[in-house]
Amino acid sequence: MLCIHHHSTDPYFNIATDEYILRYIEEDCFMLWQNDNAIIVGKHQNTLSEINYEYVKQNNIHVVRRLSGGGAVYHDLGNINFSFTQTVKEGYLIDFQRYTKPIIEVLQSLGINASFEGRNDIAIDGRKISGNAEHTYRNRVLHHGTLLFSSNMNMVAEALKVNPLKYKDKAIKSIPKRVTNIASHLSAPLSIEEFTNRIMHHIISTYPDAHLYEFTPQDLQEIARIRDEKYATKEWNYGYSPNYNFNKIIKAEGGTIEMNLDVEEGIIKKIKIFGDFFNKKDISEVEAALIGVAHYEPSIRHALSSFTIDEYFHKMTENDLIEVMF
């Protein structure tokens, strides 16, 4: 087994790394890695219905769709991610306990009462410290999980707090759970680096033929290609979302405005705007200009750039329209 301590903190690059290993490295692999300030959404989720959009924008949080299913998770540098990628026999592709077992062993060796709970979690005394997801490709499985070591719990809560009434769809929804940090349950202080090293040492000592591996320049070049062509694109992170209906009402200086959208494959197909605002020009012109535009802030701002917003929505601004659309 190749054991990789991956030092990139770029979430787009790191999610691409998981795919690269799964598809292009034949040997079994174990990898430890960290993302800086990111929300990672499950493959089948509606991205916008999983994130607190304004909070995410204000705090420069990256949003990336991963290859596996499951719910959305927040990553920062107080969180450690682990990935197992293995070739397995048919009938053994999905096995969460197999891959969480060595992680639980490390936690228990530190005197922590950790256990596997529910469908895909590791918990300490009933409070979640690790969510796990899996994806299969031919006869290979990618298992990856989070480990909350010293994450900013306020950021975790705020980044994933969203009004469920805004979106109507059939996408898989994340289920909020009580969470805690591993560091809070240690009997003696341990740095995140020391904890990471303990995990790697345990994996190397547990798996036959396990040894450290460094990515080659060719590996890194191919990972960068996958990053740029897939994981850093709005088409993958937002456009891949299931179809949904969106509704939101805000009160601005010029009155209330209500936005109703039908979105298919990330593209606005229908739009209707209501409110008690005043206008000089027919708002149907604005509605028509937004048909066929991606439900993505830069694309919408571009479509609105040719309008003098105050003429269509008196005492309102482009920022008001952006606010009511997310």
C-alpha positions in Angstrom: 0.0 0.0 0.0 1.3 3.4 -0.9 1.0 5.9 2.0 0.8 9.5 1.0 0.9 12.6 3.3 -0.4 15.1 0.8 0.5 18.7 1.8 -1.6 20.7 -0.6 -4.5 22.6 1.1 -6.2 23.6 -2.2 -9.6 21.9 -2.0 -10.1 21.7 -5.8 -6.7 20.0 -6.2 -7.2 17.7 -3.3 -10.6 16.4 -4.5 -9.0 15.9 -7.9 -6.2 13.9 -6.2 -8.7 11.4 -4.9 -10.1 10.8 -8.4 -6.6 10.5 -9.9 -5.6 7.8 -7.4 -8.8 5.9 -8.0 -8.5 5.9 -11.8 -4.8 6.0 -12.5 -2.8 4.4 -9.7 -3.0 0.7 -9.6 -1.6 0.1 -6.1 -3.8 0.4 -3.0 -3.3 3.8 -1.4 -3.8 5.6 1.9 -3.7 9.4 2.0 -3.9 12.0 4.7 -4.7 15.6 3.6 -6.2 18.9 4.7 -8.4 21.5 2.9 -8.3 25.1 3.8 -11.7 26.7 4.4 -14.0 24.7 2.1 -17.5 23.1 1.9 -17.4 19.7 0.2 -20.8 18.7 -1.1 -21.9 15.1 -2.0 -22.1 14.2 -5.6 -25.9 14.0 -5.7 -26.7 17.1 -3.7 -28.1 20.5 -4.7 -25.1 22.7 -3.9 -27.0 25.9 -3.2 -29.4 24.3 -0.9 -26.6 22.9 1.2 -24.6 26.1 1.9 -25.2 29.4 3.6 -24.5 31.4 0.5 -24.0 34.9 2.0 -21.8 33.5 4.8 -19.8 31.4 2.3 -19.2 34.4 0.1 -18.2 36.8 2.9 -15.7 34.3 4.4 -14.2 33.2 1.0 -15.1 29.6 1.6 -14.4 27.3 -1.4 -17.3 25.1 -2.5 -16.4 21.8 -4.2 -18.5 18.8 -5.3 -16.8 15.5 -4.6 -17.0 12.2 -6.4 -18.8 10.3 -3.7 -22.3 10.6 -2.3 -23.4 11.5 1.2 -23.8 14.9 2.8 -22.0 18.2 2.8 -19.1 18.8 5.2 -17.1 21.8 6.2 -13.3 21.6 6.1 -10.7 23.9 7.7 -7.1 23.3 8.8 -8.3 22.0 12.1 -9.8 19.0 10.2 -7.9 16.0 8.8 -9.1 14.0 5.8 -8.2 10.4 5.1 -8.6 8.4 2.0 -8.3 4.7 1.3 -8.3 3.5 -2.3 -8.2 -0.2 -2.9 -9.0 -3.0 -5.4 -11.5 -5.3 -3.7 -13.4 -8.5 -4.6 -17.0 -8.2 -5.9 -19.4 -7.9 -3.0 -17.0 -6.1 -0.7 -17.0 -2.7 -2.5 -19.1 -0.8 0.2 -17.7 -1.4 3.7 -17.5 1.6 5.9 -16.5 -0.2 9.1 -13.5 -1.8 7.3 -11.9 1.6 6.7 -12.9 3.4 9.8 -11.6 0.6 12.0 -7.9 1.6 11.9 -8.9 5.3 12.6 -10.9 4.2 15.7 -8.0 2.1 16.9 -5.8 5.2 16.9 -8.4 7.2 18.8 -8.9 4.4 21.3 -5.1 4.1 21.8 -5.3 7.8 23.0 -7.9 6.9 25.6 -10.8 8.2 23.6 -14.1 6.4 23.7 -14.6 6.4 19.9 -16.9 4.0 18.0 -18.6 3.5 14.6 -22.2 4.8 14.7 -25.1 4.9 12.3 -24.5 4.5 8.6 -21.1 6.1 8.2 -19.9 8.1 11.2 -17.3 7.9 13.9 -18.5 9.4 17.2 -17.2 10.1 20.7 -19.8 9.5 23.3 -22.5 9.9 20.7 -21.1 13.1 19.2 -19.8 13.0 15.6 -16.2 13.6 14.8 -16.0 11.9 11.4 -18.3 11.6 8.4 -17.4 9.0 5.7 -18.3 8.5 2.1 -17.5 5.9 -0.6 -17.4 5.8 -4.4 -16.7 2.7 -6.6 -15.0 2.6 -10.0 -14.9 -0.8 -11.6 -13.4 -3.1 -9.0 -11.9 -0.2 -6.9 -13.4 1.6 -4.0 -12.5 5.1 -2.8 -13.3 5.6 0.9 -12.7 9.0 2.4 -13.6 10.6 5.8 -13.2 13.6 7.9 -11.6 13.9 11.3 -12.6 17.0 13.3 -9.5 17.6 15.4 -9.6 21.3 16.3 -12.0 22.8 13.7 -13.8 26.2 14.2 -17.2 24.9 15.3 -18.9 28.3 14.7 -17.7 28.2 11.0 -18.9 24.6 10.7 -22.4 25.6 11.9 -22.7 28.9 10.0 -21.3 27.7 6.7 -23.8 24.9 6.5 -26.8 26.7 7.9 -29.4 27.2 5.1 -33.1 28.1 5.0 -34.7 24.8 3.8 -37.8 26.7 2.5 -35.9 28.3 -0.3 -35.3 25.2 -2.3 -37.7 22.4 -3.4 -36.0 19.4 -5.0 -35.4 15.7 -4.6 -31.7 16.0 -3.9 -30.2 14.2 -0.9 -30.2 16.5 2.1 -27.5 16.7 4.8 -28.7 15.9 8.3 -27.3 18.1 11.0 -25.7 16.2 13.9 -24.1 17.1 17.2 -20.4 17.3 16.6 -17.2 17.7 18.7 -13.5 18.1 18.2 -11.1 15.2 19.0 -8.7 17.6 20.8 -11.4 18.3 23.4 -11.3 14.6 24.5 -7.6 14.1 24.8 -6.2 13.5 28.3 -2.9 15.2 27.3 -2.3 17.9 24.7 -1.4 16.7 21.2 -0.8 18.8 18.1 -2.6 18.1 14.9 0.7 17.2 13.3 1.4 14.7 16.0 -2.0 13.2 15.7 -1.6 12.9 11.9 1.7 11.2 12.3 0.2 8.7 14.7 -2.4 7.8 12.1 0.2 7.3 9.4 2.4 5.3 11.6 -0.5 3.0 12.6 -1.5 2.4 8.9 2.1 1.6 7.9 2.5 -0.8 10.8 -0.9 -2.4 10.1 -1.0 -3.0 6.4 1.5 -5.4 4.8 4.0 -3.8 2.4 2.8 -0.3 3.3 5.3 2.4 2.6 5.5 6.2 2.1 5.1 7.5 -1.4 5.6 11.0 -2.9 3.7 12.1 -6.0 5.9 12.4 -9.1 5.9 15.6 -11.3 3.8 13.6 -13.8 1.3 12.7 -11.1 1.0 16.3 -10.1 0.6 17.5 -13.6 -2.3 15.1 -14.3 -4.0 16.0 -11.0 -3.7 19.7 -11.9 -5.4 18.9 -15.2 -8.3 17.2 -13.5 -8.6 20.1 -11.1 -8.8 22.7 -13.7 -11.0 20.8 -16.1 -13.5 19.5 -13.6 -13.3 20.3 -9.9 -12.6 24.1 -10.2 -15.5 24.6 -12.7 -18.9 26.0 -11.9 -20.4 23.4 -14.2 -19.3 20.6 -11.9 -19.7 22.4 -8.5 -23.1 24.0 -9.3 -24.4 22.9 -12.7 -24.3 19.2 -11.8 -27.0 19.8 -9.1 -30.4 18.2 -9.6 -33.2 20.3 -10.9 -34.9 22.5 -8.3 -37.4 25.3 -7.7 -36.2 28.3 -5.8 -38.2 30.9 -3.8 -37.0 33.8 -1.6 -38.4 37.1 -0.4 -36.4 40.0 1.0 -37.3 43.6 2.0 -35.1 46.3 0.4 -35.3 50.1 0.6 -37.7 50.1 -2.4 -40.0 47.5 -0.9 -40.4 43.7 -0.9 -39.2 41.6 -3.8 -40.0 37.9 -4.3 -37.9 35.7 -6.6 -39.2 32.4 -8.1 -36.9 30.3 -10.3 -37.1 26.9 -12.0 -33.5 25.7 -12.5 -32.5 22.7 -14.6 -28.9 21.5 -14.7 -27.8 24.7 -13.1 -29.6 26.9 -15.7 -32.5 29.2 -15.1 -35.4 28.0 -17.2 -38.3 30.0 -15.7 -38.4 33.1 -13.6 -41.1 35.2 -12.1 -40.6 38.3 -9.9 -43.2 39.6 -7.5 -43.2 42.4 -5.0 -44.6 45.8 -3.8 -41.9 47.8 -5.4 -42.4 50.6 -8.0 -41.0 50.6 -11.5 -40.5 52.8 -14.6 -39.8 50.0 -17.1 -41.3 46.6 -17.5 -39.6 44.0 -15.3 -40.4 41.3 -17.9 -37.3 42.6 -19.8 -35.1 41.6 -16.8 -36.9 38.3 -16.5 -36.3 37.5 -20.1 -32.6 38.4 -19.9 -32.1 35.9 -17.0 -33.7 32.9 -18.9 -30.9 30.6 -20.0 -28.4 32.1 -17.5 -26.6 29.9 -14.9 -27.8 30.2 -11.3 -24.3 31.4 -10.5 -23.6 34.9 -9.2 -20.9 36.0 -11.8 -23.2 34.8 -14.6 -26.2 36.7 -13.2 -24.2 39.9 -12.6 -23.1 39.8 -16.2 -26.7 39.4 -17.4 -27.8 42.3 -15.3 -24.9 44.6 -16.2 -26.8 46.2 -19.2 -29.7 47.3 -17.0 -30.2 50.4 -14.9 -31.7 48.4 -12.0 -33.4 51.5 -10.4 -35.6 51.9 -13.5 -37.1 48.4 -13.1 -37.0 48.2 -9.3 -37.2 51.7 -7.8 -34.7 52.3 -5.0 -33.2 48.8 -5.5 -29.7 47.8 -6.6 -28.1 44.9 -8.4 -26.9 43.7 -5.0 -30.6 43.5 -3.9 -31.4 41.3 -6.9 -28.4 39.1 -6.1 -29.4 38.7 -2.5 -33.0 37.6 -3.4 -31.6 35.0 -5.9 -29.5 33.1 -3.5 
